[in-house]
Amino acid sequence: MWLCIKLGALFVVLVAVGLGVLWQKAFAPGPLPTLHDEWWGPGQPKKVSEAVTPFKISIPDSVIADLNSRLDRWQNPTKPLENAAFTYGMNTDYLAKVVKFWRKDYNWRQREAYLNSLPQFKTNVAGLNLHFIHVKPKNVPAGTKVLPLLFMHGWPGSVRELYSAIPLLTTPRKGYNFVFEVVAPSLPGYGFSDAAVRPGLGAVQVGVVMRQLMERLGFQKFYLQGGDWGSVVATHMATLYPNIILGVHMNMCATMHPFTQVLYTLGAIHPLLVVDPPYQDRLYPLSKTYSHLLEESGYFHIQATKPDTVGVALRDSPVGLAAYILEKFAVWTNKEYKYLNDGGIEQKYSLTDLLDNIMIYWVTDSITTSMRLYSESFTSSQLSMGMDKIPVNVPVACMATPHELFYSPRAALLLKFPQLVSFTHPAKGGHFLAFEEPAMFADDVWEGMSKIINGQTSS
């Protein structure tokens, strides 16, 4: 009898120890990696000018003439299947409309002037000439604090996504004792920013470069806002630099903490353990969620493995580039839009605005280098840093729009963001929120940052 009791007790102890070891190995955070400032430009590290110089977009006529020639030579595409809409990707009947508008009605010189309406600059950081928009607030009332905000875009967007939101953040607002001074960079390899010339510039290292940029501009501490890759870079920056980053607002909050899969499995048995009732259908059933992610992530696997191969095709054909990018703006804005013949694209955006974004990729030859961020961010060396398991010790505000690509519930977010002070669920909106719903987006940034500053707790 006593032997059975002792053996039972020993078994319990061994199980407890085993679970503890498993937790430590699989889920416990490791040490914060030490990252040094690296050189990503051509040649060996060298002293470069630290000047910050004004920049204006000015594309040679020859580039536009070449574009028009390629649009004129576009071959008749393969017809879409009957009633396929956007379920097979870009609907080529709709694409023909886009090409006609692009060639006949879209005026690059007018749009170039619009893109130049916000003050832009360049400076060399880590060997890369970085492009950024820098807008300072005007007519700031006495006693109003000016908060530096690093505002970061994602893929397949660009700084063009942010144009409508920036004035809403840099104009003093009644009821708030602060206003934002916005720095909106083109991420390395995107748009008018240089790309790295050697492997290794993943999202973690981009965070280091962005910190260097803000230091160059004189900001020792600052706030962050990001969506898509912007949110990934912001998360890494807040993880690495809790003494520099004052707070983070994200409209795509996600965590890849390994325990999330345990949580989601538990929630499949009892959803209330993981997700609040109003939002359970955003995550469960898991079969539906994973099926959707599988359907929408084909591009991800290509870009995380062979970005240069697909880049050849996209760089050679402006129509191919438009198809590749516009399909994302359709389905990522609202997953139901794939059942519409026009992808619902013009329900939220104008073709002119969307072509501005595509033109930035085309005239800068940056589609390939932009896609390399996927391959560089999922290397073994990048993943071995264990960044996903290290908590962000900075206050964070999150938005979860109904049409975002995926939903991370509060229980999962707290694993990565223990100081989650705001978690809102707008009634509308998708992946490109600053572009799609700039007013609603800006309202949430103001309110989220107010909670961060005042130390309020998420309801």
Contacts in CASP RR format, 6 or more apart in sequence:
PFRMAT RR
TARGET T0000
AUTHOR 0000-0000-0000
METHOD contacts of the structure
MODEL  1
MWLCIKLGALFVVLVAVGLGVLWQKAFAPGPLPTLHDEWWGPGQPKKVSE
AVTPFKISIPDSVIADLNSRLDRWQNPTKPLENAAFTYGMNTDYLAKVVK
FWRKDYNWRQREAYLNSLPQFKTNVAGLNLHFIHVKPKNVPAGTKVLPLL
FMHGWPGSVRELYSAIPLLTTPRKGYNFVFEVVAPSLPGYGFSDAAVRPG
LGAVQVGVVMRQLMERLGFQKFYLQGGDWGSVVATHMATLYPNIILGVHM
NMCATMHPFTQVLYTLGAIHPLLVVDPPYQDRLYPLSKTYSHLLEESGYF
HIQATKPDTVGVALRDSPVGLAAYILEKFAVWTNKEYKYLNDGGIEQKYS
LTDLLDNIMIYWVTDSITTSMRLYSESFTSSQLSMGMDKIPVNVPVACMA
TPHELFYSPRAALLLKFPQLVSFTHPAKGGHFLAFEEPAMFADDVWEGMS
KIINGQTSS
26 258 0 8 1.000
26 259 0 8 1.000
27 257 0 8 1.000
27 258 0 8 1.000
27 259 0 8 1.000
27 389 0 8 1.000
28 389 0 8 1.000
29 386 0 8 1.000
29 389 0 8 1.000
29 390 0 8 1.000
29 391 0 8 1.000
30 386 0 8 1.000
30 389 0 8 1.000
30 390 0 8 1.000
32 239 0 8 1.000
32 240 0 8 1.000
32 390 0 8 1.000
33 204 0 8 1.000
33 240 0 8 1.000
33 385 0 8 1.000
33 386 0 8 1.000
33 387 0 8 1.000
35 204 0 8 1.000
35 205 0 8 1.000
35 208 0 8 1.000
35 240 0 8 1.000
37 126 0 8 1.000
37 208 0 8 1.000
37 212 0 8 1.000
38 126 0 8 1.000
38 205 0 8 1.000
38 208 0 8 1.000
39 45 0 8 1.000
39 126 0 8 1.000
39 127 0 8 1.000
40 126 0 8 1.000
40 127 0 8 1.000
40 128 0 8 1.000
40 188 0 8 1.000
40 196 0 8 1.000
40 197 0 8 1.000
40 198 0 8 1.000
40 201 0 8 1.000
40 205 0 8 1.000
40 209 0 8 1.000
41 126 0 8 1.000
41 127 0 8 1.000
41 128 0 8 1.000
41 194 0 8 1.000
41 196 0 8 1.000
41 197 0 8 1.000
41 198 0 8 1.000
42 127 0 8 1.000
42 197 0 8 1.000
43 197 0 8 1.000
45 127 0 8 1.000
48 124 0 8 1.000
48 127 0 8 1.000
49 124 0 8 1.000
50 123 0 8 1.000
50 124 0 8 1.000
50 216 0 8 1.000
51 123 0 8 1.000
52 121 0 8 1.000
52 122 0 8 1.000
52 123 0 8 1.000
52 216 0 8 1.000
52 217 0 8 1.000
53 121 0 8 1.000
53 122 0 8 1.000
53 123 0 8 1.000
54 119 0 8 1.000
54 120 0 8 1.000
54 121 0 8 1.000
55 120 0 8 1.000
55 121 0 8 1.000
55 122 0 8 1.000
55 131 0 8 1.000
55 192 0 8 1.000
56 116 0 8 1.000
56 120 0 8 1.000
57 112 0 8 1.000
57 115 0 8 1.000
57 116 0 8 1.000
57 120 0 8 1.000
57 192 0 8 1.000
58 112 0 8 1.000
59 108 0 8 1.000
59 112 0 8 1.000
59 363 0 8 1.000
63 363 0 8 1.000
64 108 0 8 1.000
67 318 0 8 1.000
67 362 0 8 1.000
67 363 0 8 1.000
68 103 0 8 1.000
70 317 0 8 1.000
70 318 0 8 1.000
70 319 0 8 1.000
71 99 0 8 1.000
71 102 0 8 1.000
71 103 0 8 1.000
71 318 0 8 1.000
71 319 0 8 1.000
72 103 0 8 1.000
74 99 0 8 1.000
74 317 0 8 1.000
74 319 0 8 1.000
77 92 0 8 1.000
77 95 0 8 1.000
77 96 0 8 1.000
78 92 0 8 1.000
79 92 0 8 1.000
79 93 0 8 1.000
80 88 0 8 1.000
80 91 0 8 1.000
80 92 0 8 1.000
80 93 0 8 1.000
81 88 0 8 1.000
84 91 0 8 1.000
85 91 0 8 1.000
85 338 0 8 1.000
85 339 0 8 1.000
85 340 0 8 1.000
85 341 0 8 1.000
85 343 0 8 1.000
86 327 0 8 1.000
86 330 0 8 1.000
86 331 0 8 1.000
86 337 0 8 1.000
86 338 0 8 1.000
86 339 0 8 1.000
86 340 0 8 1.000
86 341 0 8 1.000
86 343 0 8 1.000
87 338 0 8 1.000
87 339 0 8 1.000
89 327 0 8 1.000
89 331 0 8 1.000
89 338 0 8 1.000
90 323 0 8 1.000
90 324 0 8 1.000
90 326 0 8 1.000
90 327 0 8 1.000
91 341 0 8 1.000
91 342 0 8 1.000
91 343 0 8 1.000
92 323 0 8 1.000
93 341 0 8 1.000
94 341 0 8 1.000
94 342 0 8 1.000
94 343 0 8 1.000
94 345 0 8 1.000
95 319 0 8 1.000
95 322 0 8 1.000
95 323 0 8 1.000
95 326 0 8 1.000
97 342 0 8 1.000
98 322 0 8 1.000
98 326 0 8 1.000
98 351 0 8 1.000
98 355 0 8 1.000
99 319 0 8 1.000
99 322 0 8 1.000
101 351 0 8 1.000
101 355 0 8 1.000
102 318 0 8 1.000
102 322 0 8 1.000
102 351 0 8 1.000
102 355 0 8 1.000
106 351 0 8 1.000
106 352 0 8 1.000
106 355 0 8 1.000
108 359 0 8 1.000
111 352 0 8 1.000
111 355 0 8 1.000
111 356 0 8 1.000
111 359 0 8 1.000
114 356 0 8 1.000
115 160 0 8 1.000
115 163 0 8 1.000
115 356 0 8 1.000
115 360 0 8 1.000
118 133 0 8 1.000
118 135 0 8 1.000
118 163 0 8 1.000
118 166 0 8 1.000
119 133 0 8 1.000
119 134 0 8 1.000
119 135 0 8 1.000
120 131 0 8 1.000
120 132 0 8 1.000
120 133 0 8 1.000
120 134 0 8 1.000
120 192 0 8 1.000
121 131 0 8 1.000
121 132 0 8 1.000
121 133 0 8 1.000
121 134 0 8 1.000
122 129 0 8 1.000
122 130 0 8 1.000
122 131 0 8 1.000
122 132 0 8 1.000
122 192 0 8 1.000
123 129 0 8 1.000
123 130 0 8 1.000
123 132 0 8 1.000
123 213 0 8 1.000
123 216 0 8 1.000
123 217 0 8 1.000
124 130 0 8 1.000
125 209 0 8 1.000
125 212 0 8 1.000
125 213 0 8 1.000
125 216 0 8 1.000
126 208 0 8 1.000
126 209 0 8 1.000
126 212 0 8 1.000
127 194 0 8 1.000
128 188 0 8 1.000
128 193 0 8 1.000
128 194 0 8 1.000
128 195 0 8 1.000
128 196 0 8 1.000
128 209 0 8 1.000
129 193 0 8 1.000
129 194 0 8 1.000
130 185 0 8 1.000
130 186 0 8 1.000
130 188 0 8 1.000
130 193 0 8 1.000
130 194 0 8 1.000
130 209 0 8 1.000
130 213 0 8 1.000
131 159 0 8 1.000
131 185 0 8 1.000
131 186 0 8 1.000
131 191 0 8 1.000
131 192 0 8 1.000
131 193 0 8 1.000
132 183 0 8 1.000
132 184 0 8 1.000
132 185 0 8 1.000
132 186 0 8 1.000
132 193 0 8 1.000
132 213 0 8 1.000
133 159 0 8 1.000
133 162 0 8 1.000
133 166 0 8 1.000
133 182 0 8 1.000
133 183 0 8 1.000
133 184 0 8 1.000
133 185 0 8 1.000
134 181 0 8 1.000
134 182 0 8 1.000
134 183 0 8 1.000
134 184 0 8 1.000
134 217 0 8 1.000
135 166 0 8 1.000
135 167 0 8 1.000
135 170 0 8 1.000
135 181 0 8 1.000
135 182 0 8 1.000
135 184 0 8 1.000
136 146 0 8 1.000
136 170 0 8 1.000
136 181 0 8 1.000
137 146 0 8 1.000
137 170 0 8 1.000
137 171 0 8 1.000
137 172 0 8 1.000
137 179 0 8 1.000
137 180 0 8 1.000
137 181 0 8 1.000
138 170 0 8 1.000
138 171 0 8 1.000
139 172 0 8 1.000
140 146 0 8 1.000
140 172 0 8 1.000
140 179 0 8 1.000
141 172 0 8 1.000
143 177 0 8 1.000
144 172 0 8 1.000
144 177 0 8 1.000
144 178 0 8 1.000
144 179 0 8 1.000
145 177 0 8 1.000
145 178 0 8 1.000
145 179 0 8 1.000
146 178 0 8 1.000
146 179 0 8 1.000
146 180 0 8 1.000
146 181 0 8 1.000
147 178 0 8 1.000
147 179 0 8 1.000
147 180 0 8 1.000
147 181 0 8 1.000
147 222 0 8 1.000
147 223 0 8 1.000
147 246 0 8 1.000
147 449 0 8 1.000
147 453 0 8 1.000
148 180 0 8 1.000
148 181 0 8 1.000
148 183 0 8 1.000
148 214 0 8 1.000
148 219 0 8 1.000
148 221 0 8 1.000
148 222 0 8 1.000
148 223 0 8 1.000
149 169 0 8 1.000
149 180 0 8 1.000
149 181 0 8 1.000
149 182 0 8 1.000
149 183 0 8 1.000
149 222 0 8 1.000
149 223 0 8 1.000
149 224 0 8 1.000
149 225 0 8 1.000
150 183 0 8 1.000
150 184 0 8 1.000
150 185 0 8 1.000
150 210 0 8 1.000
150 214 0 8 1.000
150 222 0 8 1.000
150 223 0 8 1.000
150 224 0 8 1.000
150 225 0 8 1.000
150 234 0 8 1.000
151 162 0 8 1.000
151 165 0 8 1.000
151 166 0 8 1.000
151 169 0 8 1.000
151 182 0 8 1.000
151 183 0 8 1.000
151 184 0 8 1.000
151 225 0 8 1.000
151 226 0 8 1.000
152 184 0 8 1.000
152 185 0 8 1.000
152 187 0 8 1.000
152 210 0 8 1.000
152 224 0 8 1.000
152 225 0 8 1.000
152 226 0 8 1.000
152 227 0 8 1.000
152 229 0 8 1.000
152 230 0 8 1.000
152 231 0 8 1.000
152 233 0 8 1.000
152 234 0 8 1.000
153 159 0 8 1.000
153 161 0 8 1.000
153 162 0 8 1.000
153 184 0 8 1.000
153 186 0 8 1.000
153 187 0 8 1.000
153 190 0 8 1.000
153 226 0 8 1.000
153 227 0 8 1.000
153 228 0 8 1.000
153 229 0 8 1.000
153 230 0 8 1.000
154 161 0 8 1.000
154 187 0 8 1.000
154 190 0 8 1.000
154 226 0 8 1.000
154 227 0 8 1.000
154 228 0 8 1.000
154 229 0 8 1.000
154 230 0 8 1.000
155 190 0 8 1.000
155 228 0 8 1.000
155 229 0 8 1.000
155 370 0 8 1.000
155 371 0 8 1.000
155 373 0 8 1.000
155 374 0 8 1.000
156 324 0 8 1.000
156 325 0 8 1.000
156 328 0 8 1.000
156 329 0 8 1.000
156 357 0 8 1.000
156 361 0 8 1.000
156 370 0 8 1.000
157 190 0 8 1.000
157 228 0 8 1.000
157 325 0 8 1.000
157 357 0 8 1.000
157 432 0 8 1.000
157 435 0 8 1.000
158 186 0 8 1.000
158 190 0 8 1.000
158 191 0 8 1.000
158 357 0 8 1.000
158 360 0 8 1.000
158 361 0 8 1.000
159 184 0 8 1.000
159 185 0 8 1.000
159 186 0 8 1.000
159 191 0 8 1.000
159 360 0 8 1.000
160 353 0 8 1.000
160 356 0 8 1.000
160 357 0 8 1.000
160 360 0 8 1.000
160 435 0 8 1.000
161 357 0 8 1.000
161 432 0 8 1.000
161 434 0 8 1.000
161 435 0 8 1.000
162 184 0 8 1.000
162 434 0 8 1.000
162 435 0 8 1.000
164 434 0 8 1.000
164 435 0 8 1.000
164 438 0 8 1.000
165 434 0 8 1.000
165 438 0 8 1.000
165 441 0 8 1.000
165 442 0 8 1.000
165 445 0 8 1.000
166 182 0 8 1.000
166 184 0 8 1.000
168 438 0 8 1.000
168 439 0 8 1.000
168 442 0 8 1.000
169 179 0 8 1.000
169 180 0 8 1.000
169 182 0 8 1.000
169 442 0 8 1.000
169 445 0 8 1.000
169 446 0 8 1.000
170 179 0 8 1.000
170 180 0 8 1.000
170 181 0 8 1.000
170 182 0 8 1.000
171 179 0 8 1.000
172 179 0 8 1.000
173 179 0 8 1.000
173 446 0 8 1.000
176 446 0 8 1.000
176 450 0 8 1.000
178 449 0 8 1.000
178 450 0 8 1.000
178 453 0 8 1.000
180 223 0 8 1.000
180 445 0 8 1.000
180 449 0 8 1.000
183 213 0 8 1.000
183 214 0 8 1.000
183 217 0 8 1.000
183 219 0 8 1.000
185 193 0 8 1.000
185 210 0 8 1.000
185 213 0 8 1.000
186 192 0 8 1.000
186 193 0 8 1.000
187 193 0 8 1.000
187 206 0 8 1.000
187 229 0 8 1.000
187 230 0 8 1.000
187 233 0 8 1.000
187 370 0 8 1.000
187 373 0 8 1.000
188 194 0 8 1.000
188 195 0 8 1.000
188 196 0 8 1.000
188 201 0 8 1.000
188 206 0 8 1.000
188 209 0 8 1.000
189 195 0 8 1.000
189 196 0 8 1.000
189 366 0 8 1.000
189 369 0 8 1.000
189 370 0 8 1.000
189 372 0 8 1.000
189 373 0 8 1.000
190 366 0 8 1.000
190 369 0 8 1.000
190 370 0 8 1.000
191 360 0 8 1.000
191 361 0 8 1.000
191 364 0 8 1.000
191 366 0 8 1.000
191 370 0 8 1.000
192 360 0 8 1.000
192 364 0 8 1.000
195 366 0 8 1.000
195 369 0 8 1.000
195 372 0 8 1.000
196 372 0 8 1.000
196 376 0 8 1.000
199 376 0 8 1.000
199 379 0 8 1.000
200 376 0 8 1.000
200 379 0 8 1.000
200 381 0 8 1.000
200 382 0 8 1.000
201 209 0 8 1.000
201 372 0 8 1.000
201 373 0 8 1.000
201 376 0 8 1.000
202 373 0 8 1.000
202 376 0 8 1.000
202 377 0 8 1.000
202 379 0 8 1.000
202 382 0 8 1.000
203 229 0 8 1.000
203 232 0 8 1.000
203 233 0 8 1.000
203 236 0 8 1.000
203 373 0 8 1.000
203 376 0 8 1.000
203 377 0 8 1.000
203 382 0 8 1.000
204 236 0 8 1.000
204 240 0 8 1.000
204 377 0 8 1.000
204 382 0 8 1.000
204 385 0 8 1.000
204 387 0 8 1.000
205 376 0 8 1.000
206 233 0 8 1.000
206 236 0 8 1.000
206 373 0 8 1.000
207 233 0 8 1.000
207 236 0 8 1.000
207 237 0 8 1.000
207 240 0 8 1.000
208 240 0 8 1.000
210 233 0 8 1.000
210 237 0 8 1.000
211 237 0 8 1.000
211 240 0 8 1.000
211 241 0 8 1.000
211 244 0 8 1.000
214 222 0 8 1.000
220 244 0 8 1.000
221 243 0 8 1.000
221 244 0 8 1.000
221 245 0 8 1.000
221 246 0 8 1.000
222 244 0 8 1.000
222 245 0 8 1.000
222 246 0 8 1.000
223 245 0 8 1.000
223 246 0 8 1.000
223 247 0 8 1.000
223 248 0 8 1.000
223 249 0 8 1.000
223 449 0 8 1.000
223 452 0 8 1.000
224 234 0 8 1.000
224 237 0 8 1.000
224 238 0 8 1.000
224 245 0 8 1.000
224 247 0 8 1.000
224 248 0 8 1.000
224 249 0 8 1.000
225 234 0 8 1.000
225 248 0 8 1.000
225 249 0 8 1.000
225 250 0 8 1.000
225 251 0 8 1.000
225 445 0 8 1.000
226 233 0 8 1.000
226 234 0 8 1.000
226 249 0 8 1.000
226 250 0 8 1.000
226 251 0 8 1.000
226 252 0 8 1.000
227 234 0 8 1.000
227 250 0 8 1.000
227 251 0 8 1.000
227 252 0 8 1.000
227 433 0 8 1.000
227 434 0 8 1.000
228 252 0 8 1.000
228 431 0 8 1.000
229 373 0 8 1.000
230 250 0 8 1.000
231 250 0 8 1.000
231 251 0 8 1.000
231 252 0 8 1.000
231 253 0 8 1.000
231 254 0 8 1.000
232 254 0 8 1.000
232 377 0 8 1.000
234 248 0 8 1.000
234 250 0 8 1.000
235 248 0 8 1.000
235 250 0 8 1.000
235 392 0 8 1.000
235 416 0 8 1.000
236 387 0 8 1.000
237 244 0 8 1.000
237 245 0 8 1.000
238 245 0 8 1.000
238 247 0 8 1.000
238 248 0 8 1.000
238 392 0 8 1.000
238 393 0 8 1.000
238 394 0 8 1.000
238 396 0 8 1.000
239 387 0 8 1.000
239 390 0 8 1.000
239 391 0 8 1.000
239 392 0 8 1.000
242 392 0 8 1.000
242 393 0 8 1.000
242 394 0 8 1.000
245 394 0 8 1.000
246 394 0 8 1.000
246 452 0 8 1.000
247 394 0 8 1.000
247 395 0 8 1.000
247 396 0 8 1.000
247 397 0 8 1.000
247 449 0 8 1.000
247 452 0 8 1.000
248 392 0 8 1.000
248 394 0 8 1.000
248 395 0 8 1.000
248 396 0 8 1.000
248 397 0 8 1.000
248 452 0 8 1.000
249 396 0 8 1.000
249 397 0 8 1.000
249 398 0 8 1.000
249 399 0 8 1.000
249 444 0 8 1.000
249 445 0 8 1.000
249 448 0 8 1.000
249 449 0 8 1.000
249 452 0 8 1.000
250 396 0 8 1.000
250 397 0 8 1.000
250 398 0 8 1.000
250 399 0 8 1.000
251 398 0 8 1.000
251 399 0 8 1.000
251 401 0 8 1.000
251 433 0 8 1.000
251 434 0 8 1.000
251 441 0 8 1.000
251 444 0 8 1.000
252 404 0 8 1.000
252 405 0 8 1.000
252 431 0 8 1.000
253 396 0 8 1.000
253 398 0 8 1.000
253 399 0 8 1.000
253 400 0 8 1.000
253 408 0 8 1.000
253 413 0 8 1.000
253 417 0 8 1.000
253 423 0 8 1.000
254 406 0 8 1.000
254 408 0 8 1.000
255 388 0 8 1.000
255 408 0 8 1.000
255 412 0 8 1.000
255 413 0 8 1.000
255 415 0 8 1.000
255 416 0 8 1.000
255 417 0 8 1.000
256 388 0 8 1.000
257 388 0 8 1.000
257 389 0 8 1.000
257 412 0 8 1.000
257 415 0 8 1.000
257 416 0 8 1.000
258 388 0 8 1.000
258 389 0 8 1.000
259 415 0 8 1.000
260 408 0 8 1.000
260 412 0 8 1.000
260 415 0 8 1.000
263 273 0 8 1.000
263 274 0 8 1.000
263 409 0 8 1.000
263 411 0 8 1.000
263 412 0 8 1.000
263 415 0 8 1.000
264 274 0 8 1.000
264 283 0 8 1.000
264 286 0 8 1.000
264 412 0 8 1.000
265 286 0 8 1.000
266 273 0 8 1.000
266 274 0 8 1.000
267 273 0 8 1.000
267 274 0 8 1.000
267 275 0 8 1.000
267 284 0 8 1.000
268 284 0 8 1.000
268 285 0 8 1.000
268 286 0 8 1.000
271 277 0 8 1.000
271 280 0 8 1.000
271 283 0 8 1.000
271 284 0 8 1.000
273 411 0 8 1.000
274 283 0 8 1.000
274 409 0 8 1.000
274 411 0 8 1.000
274 412 0 8 1.000
275 282 0 8 1.000
275 283 0 8 1.000
275 284 0 8 1.000
275 409 0 8 1.000
275 411 0 8 1.000
276 409 0 8 1.000
276 410 0 8 1.000
278 425 0 8 1.000
279 400 0 8 1.000
279 407 0 8 1.000
279 409 0 8 1.000
279 425 0 8 1.000
282 400 0 8 1.000
282 402 0 8 1.000
282 407 0 8 1.000
283 289 0 8 1.000
283 407 0 8 1.000
283 409 0 8 1.000
289 406 0 8 1.000
289 407 0 8 1.000
292 335 0 8 1.000
293 405 0 8 1.000
293 406 0 8 1.000
296 331 0 8 1.000
296 332 0 8 1.000
296 335 0 8 1.000
296 405 0 8 1.000
299 324 0 8 1.000
299 328 0 8 1.000
300 374 0 8 1.000
302 309 0 8 1.000
302 310 0 8 1.000
303 310 0 8 1.000
303 371 0 8 1.000
303 372 0 8 1.000
303 374 0 8 1.000
303 375 0 8 1.000
304 374 0 8 1.000
304 375 0 8 1.000
304 377 0 8 1.000
304 378 0 8 1.000
305 375 0 8 1.000
306 375 0 8 1.000
307 368 0 8 1.000
307 371 0 8 1.000
307 372 0 8 1.000
307 374 0 8 1.000
307 375 0 8 1.000
308 368 0 8 1.000
308 372 0 8 1.000
310 371 0 8 1.000
311 367 0 8 1.000
311 368 0 8 1.000
311 371 0 8 1.000
312 368 0 8 1.000
313 320 0 8 1.000
314 320 0 8 1.000
314 321 0 8 1.000
314 324 0 8 1.000
314 367 0 8 1.000
314 368 0 8 1.000
315 321 0 8 1.000
315 365 0 8 1.000
315 367 0 8 1.000
315 368 0 8 1.000
318 358 0 8 1.000
318 362 0 8 1.000
321 358 0 8 1.000
321 361 0 8 1.000
321 362 0 8 1.000
321 367 0 8 1.000
322 355 0 8 1.000
322 358 0 8 1.000
325 354 0 8 1.000
325 357 0 8 1.000
325 358 0 8 1.000
325 361 0 8 1.000
326 345 0 8 1.000
326 354 0 8 1.000
326 358 0 8 1.000
329 345 0 8 1.000
329 349 0 8 1.000
329 354 0 8 1.000
329 432 0 8 1.000
330 337 0 8 1.000
330 338 0 8 1.000
330 343 0 8 1.000
330 344 0 8 1.000
330 345 0 8 1.000
331 337 0 8 1.000
331 338 0 8 1.000
331 343 0 8 1.000
332 403 0 8 1.000
332 405 0 8 1.000
332 430 0 8 1.000
332 431 0 8 1.000
332 432 0 8 1.000
333 344 0 8 1.000
333 345 0 8 1.000
333 348 0 8 1.000
333 349 0 8 1.000
333 403 0 8 1.000
333 429 0 8 1.000
333 430 0 8 1.000
333 431 0 8 1.000
333 432 0 8 1.000
333 436 0 8 1.000
334 344 0 8 1.000
334 348 0 8 1.000
334 403 0 8 1.000
334 429 0 8 1.000
334 430 0 8 1.000
335 403 0 8 1.000
337 343 0 8 1.000
337 344 0 8 1.000
337 345 0 8 1.000
337 347 0 8 1.000
345 351 0 8 1.000
345 354 0 8 1.000
348 436 0 8 1.000
348 437 0 8 1.000
349 435 0 8 1.000
349 436 0 8 1.000
353 435 0 8 1.000
360 366 0 8 1.000
361 367 0 8 1.000
361 370 0 8 1.000
376 382 0 8 1.000
388 416 0 8 1.000
391 415 0 8 1.000
391 416 0 8 1.000
391 417 0 8 1.000
391 418 0 8 1.000
392 416 0 8 1.000
392 417 0 8 1.000
392 418 0 8 1.000
392 419 0 8 1.000
393 418 0 8 1.000
393 419 0 8 1.000
394 419 0 8 1.000
395 419 0 8 1.000
395 421 0 8 1.000
395 451 0 8 1.000
395 452 0 8 1.000
395 455 0 8 1.000
396 417 0 8 1.000
396 419 0 8 1.000
396 420 0 8 1.000
396 421 0 8 1.000
396 422 0 8 1.000
396 452 0 8 1.000
397 420 0 8 1.000
397 421 0 8 1.000
397 422 0 8 1.000
397 423 0 8 1.000
397 424 0 8 1.000
397 444 0 8 1.000
397 447 0 8 1.000
397 448 0 8 1.000
397 449 0 8 1.000
397 451 0 8 1.000
397 452 0 8 1.000
398 413 0 8 1.000
398 417 0 8 1.000
398 420 0 8 1.000
398 422 0 8 1.000
398 423 0 8 1.000
398 424 0 8 1.000
399 424 0 8 1.000
399 425 0 8 1.000
399 426 0 8 1.000
399 433 0 8 1.000
399 441 0 8 1.000
399 444 0 8 1.000
400 407 0 8 1.000
400 408 0 8 1.000
400 423 0 8 1.000
400 424 0 8 1.000
400 425 0 8 1.000
400 426 0 8 1.000
401 425 0 8 1.000
401 426 0 8 1.000
401 428 0 8 1.000
401 429 0 8 1.000
401 430 0 8 1.000
401 431 0 8 1.000
401 433 0 8 1.000
402 425 0 8 1.000
402 426 0 8 1.000
402 427 0 8 1.000
402 428 0 8 1.000
402 429 0 8 1.000
402 430 0 8 1.000
403 428 0 8 1.000
403 429 0 8 1.000
403 430 0 8 1.000
403 431 0 8 1.000
404 429 0 8 1.000
404 430 0 8 1.000
404 431 0 8 1.000
405 431 0 8 1.000
410 420 0 8 1.000
410 423 0 8 1.000
410 458 0 8 1.000
413 420 0 8 1.000
413 423 0 8 1.000
414 420 0 8 1.000
420 458 0 8 1.000
421 448 0 8 1.000
421 451 0 8 1.000
421 452 0 8 1.000
421 455 0 8 1.000
421 456 0 8 1.000
421 457 0 8 1.000
421 458 0 8 1.000
422 447 0 8 1.000
422 448 0 8 1.000
422 451 0 8 1.000
422 452 0 8 1.000
422 456 0 8 1.000
422 458 0 8 1.000
423 458 0 8 1.000
424 444 0 8 1.000
424 447 0 8 1.000
424 448 0 8 1.000
426 437 0 8 1.000
426 440 0 8 1.000
426 444 0 8 1.000
428 437 0 8 1.000
428 440 0 8 1.000
429 436 0 8 1.000
429 437 0 8 1.000
429 440 0 8 1.000
430 436 0 8 1.000
433 440 0 8 1.000
433 441 0 8 1.000
434 441 0 8 1.000
450 456 0 8 1.000
451 458 0 8 1.000
END
